[in-house]
Amino acid sequence: MKNAVHFGAGNIGRGFIGKLLADADVAVTFADVDMPLVDQLSHKQEYKVKVVGTECQIDTVTNVTAVNSASADVIERIIHTDLVTTAVGPNVLDIIAKTIATGIAKRFEAGNDKPLNIIACENMVRGTSHLKNEVYGHLDSQWHDKADALVGFVDSAVDRIVPPAQAANNDPLEVTVESFSEWIVDQGQFKGEIPAIEGMEKTDNLMAFVERKLFTLNTGHCITAYLGCLHGYNTIREAIEDDAIRAEVKQAMQESGEVLIRRYGFDREMHNAYIEKILGRFANPYLVDEVDRVGRQPIRKLGASDRLIKPLLGTMEYSTENKTLLKGIAAALKYKNDTDPQAVELQQSLADKGVRETLAHYTGLAAESEQVAQIEAIYQQL
């Protein structure tokens, strides 16, 4: 594989997927609507990534360019590319689906019958399968059979903390990422040869890893943020260095972890080590990650298939401990942020309808359930 079109030239696009592809000698074309960013990338054709763990190093990513994702240029790139990846956020997938569909149709019209693989690297479950449905909705039905044969829509699980950039040395392209990264793909969904990309792991049991990340990293991250907000902390690191918060976050991840162990057979000792690694990542001294960024969009995070309610449903399924997960959900209801429309909507619902009706509406939990009663009681005490 030689070429990739990557939708999303933001921090995650540049700092995570774009970097892994470029490091594997893939020529990466970023597609984005931010024209100053596109202009800078296409002019410099390189950027710096500060990789921070126990120490800090700066890598230079080269062999990249950029195009406007709303232009004809991106269609032309899709006609000839080997791989399409995305890091645009779940809400933007639906917007770029039409562009991808147009690119696939033009590719077939141009007679390019080489396999094309598409991987949505988003913080959502089976994001590429969702994208496929949207793409097929825009793709003329005459091309569906050919797309079934030649276009692989490959689901993935991604994990890397990439906080908002703080431009160093007046370099708007530089991005900071943690040293830990995980990109796991469903090997059964590729068409043609699976590309050899260091840092991209293949599995035939993707959902185990999707839920491991959702129930551990995502669950722990947002509970750290919501408890941190309640205690007046500004960053994830400040919050997790509070021993009481750290203990509760660890307990919540152990509660969600019990579901994973029972559902997928994860080794208990290895999973506990995974939890400790994540707690260490939250305390990374080089990462300045604000609780307001991690806590944003609480309504989405309270969805039935997201990081708070889905593990809770698992504990209900297996009749296992969930008291700290319940506290995390109550803390999410306390999240206030006047610049976040979802936080504003959630607080208005709580004021108008109360805790039980609000929870039932946004989470799908039964208003009269024991769990909702417990969350309400905790909410009143926080």
C-alpha angles and dihedrals in degrees: 000000000000111000137046135179111211119194110212123043094193127117096288093043093051099032100044124015098020090050094049091050094047091046087056090057094256116146103234125205111192116210117202141144094228098101099190088053092046091049093050094047094046091047099045097030089201140063140183127252120197106211112199130190127119083338137014129248133171119223125190116222113208139175093056135126136169142224135188107268090216094055136089088249093075091051089053090051093051090053090063106026129108098209139023119199132175139205101167104119126264094274094056095051090081090052096052093043092085091052091050091047090051090049092051092049092049089047091056092044088054089055097247103152096168116122116266122200123201122197123184106206096195137139092253139092114264091350093166092053088053090049091050091057090050093046093050088051088062098035117094108250090237087073099045097093092047091048089050088056101040110024119073117201102200121195117216145181117222130191127178130120109234111173122198111288121258101201109236122203088004089290107143092187096058114104132187122221135170117253093241116086135162126188113173121180134193102248093197093065099060122107115217121347118357107239117244104235119161109232094029108106122199125218140169091210103055098156091064090060095038090056093040089059094040094047096043116026097027096038093047093043096054095041088052088052096047095045088044091054091051090054095046098250120150102202138041090239092055090049097047091048087063101096094214093052092044091053092050094046090050091049091050091051090049090052092051089041091059087061091052093048092052096041101043105017096244113176107259096219093048091048092051088052088051089054091051091050090053092049087053091051091054089055094050104143092210095056120082102193115167121222089227091060093050094042097049121120096027092175091061090046090052092054119125093250098040138093102287108033100035094060089043090055087051092055088050090050093052097032092237134147116291109156094119094046087054089053090050090054091048089050090052088057088056093055111121124185120153091199093057114078092202092053090049092048092048093051090048091052091050090050093047103036107016130233101298098050092042092052092046091050099048103030104033091232113141110261091226095046123123090240093056090049090052093048090050091051092050091046090056090052098047 
